[in-house]
Amino acid sequence: MEVIPAIDLLAGRCVRLYQGDYEQSQIFNENPLEVALQWQNQGATRLHLVDLDGAKEGTTVNLDIIKTIVETLTIPVQVGGGLRDRISVERLFNLGVERAIVGTVAVENPDLVTELCEVFPNKIAVGIDARDGKVATKGWLETSTVEATDLAQKISNKAAAIIYTDISRDGTLIGPNLEALKELAKVTDIPVIASGGISSLTDLLSLLSLEYLGVNGVIVGKALYTGKVDLKEAIAAIGNGRIQDIPLNFDDSAMA
């Protein structure tokens, strides 16, 4: 299972939101490139980059910062936020972005997502961000009537991954929604990446119980920035972890 550190960009800064609320943003670093290099140096094999301004505006906003990060790092970068047409996606690929993440268009224009998956096989990830089981769109500012599981079933099998985020847990450090992840992973053969709520190595290891269903990655944000999770330790724990080797009452101190 891949542990993927996240950088959320807002007004050119590295921030984290609480439950997707733009009014509850916390600045962690004024220099996102510095943070990206930090995660790469600690062993990250991929970086998750979100343009929060882009998600809100419907078009990529922090393009220069994304370009600098992609050109500087040696690990692959996946980028989401405001990608609602083919031109925007192609622009990122021309910068060297390895994987583009689309979300809103999966609900509003599913045919475009199918087309993108066909034209760029294994380079398009679909972000399914759910609030009470319903898919949220437009930077989480609106909630649709589409069930997350229904959307997952309709995604082209040429998609690289589904990134599932439980909005109510994002930025809260209260742990992942294992039941919702399980239900979503059961209805699709596309690899699933978990996101939202990770607060400890215990939370990370709990995801190994879903690996057999295709949950093969986890995005970690606030827990890294607050020091609750050490990236090197997390990568080692997940990389070496076998669910049968994990004691039923494991705790973080046992994994240190």
N, C-alpha and C positions, 0 to 999 in steps of 0.2 A: 504494500500500500504506500502510495506516494504522499508525503507531507509537503504541502505547498503553502509557503508564506504569502500573505496578501498585502498589497499596498493600495490604499484607496486615495485617489487624488481629488482634492477640492481646493480650488483657487491656487493651484500650483503647489499645495502642501500635502504632506502625508498625514491623513486623519483617520479616525474611526467614528462611525455613527452608532447611535444607540437605537436598535430596532428600526433602522433605516430612516430615522428622523433627522432631516438636515438641520433642524434647530438644536439638535443635541449632538453636535460634532466636537470631537476632542483632537486638537493638534498634537501630533507626536514628533514631527520633525519638519523643518522648513525645507529640507533638501531630500526629496524622494530618491535621487540617485544614490546618495550616501546610504540610505536604508537598503536599497536594492543590492548594493555591493556587500553590505553587511550580511544579508541573508544568503547571498551566493557564497561568501567566504565561510559561512557556517555549515555549508554542505547542501544547500537547497539544489534540487535538480530541475526546478521549474519555478517561475514567479507568476503570481496571479495579480494582475493590474486592472484596477477599475477606475474609469473616468467618471466620477460622480457628477461633475458638471455636465458631461456629455449625456449621462443617463437622464438628467433633468431637462436638458435643452433639446435632446433628440438628435444631436450631432456631436462628433468628436470635438472636444474643446482643448484638452491638454495634449495636443498632438506633438508639440516640440519636446515636452518632457518625456512622453512615451518614446519618441525617436531617440533621444539621448540615452535613455535606459536600455533600449533594445540594442543600440549600437555598442554600448559599453559592456554589457554582460556577455558571458559566453554560454549561459544556460538559456533554454527556450523560455519565451514569455508569452502568456496568454492574456488577451486584453478584451474587456467588455465595457459597455457604457455608451449608449447613443448610436449603436450600429443598427440602423433601420433601413439601409438600402445597400445594393451591391457595391456601389462606388465607395462607400465608407469602409466596407470590408476589404476591398481591393487596395485601398490606400494603406491600410495597416499591413497587409501582406507585403506591399512594396517597401515598407519600412523595415521588414525583416521579422515582423511578429509571427510567431509559429502557429498560434491558434486564436481565432476570433470567436468571441462569445456573443451570441444574440439572445435577446430575451423578449422584449415587447413584440417584435415582429412574429415570433412564434405563435402568438395569440391573434394578432391583428392581420398578419399576412403569411399564413403557414406555407403557401405555395412558394413564396420567396425563400423561405428556409429550406424547403425541399430542393429548390434550384441551387442554392448555395452549397448544400451538402453534395449535390451531384457534381458541380463544377470544381469544388474544393474538397474532395473526399478526405475524411479524417483530419480536417483542419478547422471544422466548425463545431463549436460546443454550444449547446443550448442551455441557457440559464433558466431554470424554473424556480422562481422565488414565490413562496407560498405564504399566505396569511390565512390561518384557519382552514387550510386545505385548498384555498382558492388562489389562482395565479395572480400576482400583482404585476403591474406594468408601469412604464414611464417613470423609472427611477423609484419604484415602490410607492408612487404618489397616488396611484389608482389601483383598485382591486377589481378583477374581472369576475365573471360567473363561471369560468373554466376551472374544472377540477385539475389539480396537479397530476394525478394519476392518468386522467384522460389525455392530457397533453402529452405525457411521456409515451403513451402508446402510439401516438400519431407521428412521432419524430422519425425521420429517415434513418435507416440502419447504417447510413454512411456518415452519420454524425460522429465526431470523435468522442464526445462525452455529454452527459447531462450533469450540470452542476445544480444540485438541489440545496436551496437555502430556506430554512424556516425563519421568516422575518422576525417572529416574536422572540427568537432566541439570539438573533444576530447582535453582537456587541454586548451581550448580557452576561456572559461567562456562567451560564446555568446548565451547560451541557447540551449535547446534540439531541434532536428528536429521533431516537432510534426507531420508534414504531412507524413514524411517517416515512423515514428512509427505507425501512423494510418493505412497506407497502408499495412504494414507488419502484424500488429495485425489482420487485417481483413481477411487474407488468412490462418490463422492457429488457432487451438483451444488450442495450447500449451501456457501456461502463458508466457508473455513477460516481460523482465526486461530492462528498458531503461538505456542507458549509453552514456555519452558524452555531454559536454557543459553546465552542470548545474552550475549556477552562483548565485542563490538566492532562497529564499523561494518562490518568485513569480514563478520561473521556476518549482520548485517542485510541487506547487499547480496546475500549468497548466496541469500537467500530470494526474490529477484526472479526467480530461475530457475524458481520454482514458481508464479509469479503466473498463468501461463497455465492452470494447473490449478484456479485458484480460491482460492489462498492469498493473501488480500488484506489481512491484518493481522498484526501481531506484538506480543506483550506483552513489555515489558522491565521487569525488576525490579532484581535485585541489581547489574547492570552500571551502572544509573543511580546507585544509592546509593553505590557504591564509586568513582564517577568514571571508570569505564572507557568509558562512553558518555555523551556530552553530548546531551541531548534535542533542543536546537535543531539541532545538527549532524546528528543522526540523522534528524529530520524533513526537513531540507533534502536530505540525501543520498538518502533513500528517495523523497521526492517528486519529485526531479529525475532519479532514476536510471532509465536504460533499459539492459536487460541487454546490448544490443549495444554500448553505450558504455563498459562496464566492462572494463578491461584484465584479461587472464587472471591476472596476477600482482599485482593491486591490493593495497595495504596501507593501514592506517589513516592514515598520514602523508599519503598522497595525497588523502585525503578531508577533511583538517583545514581 
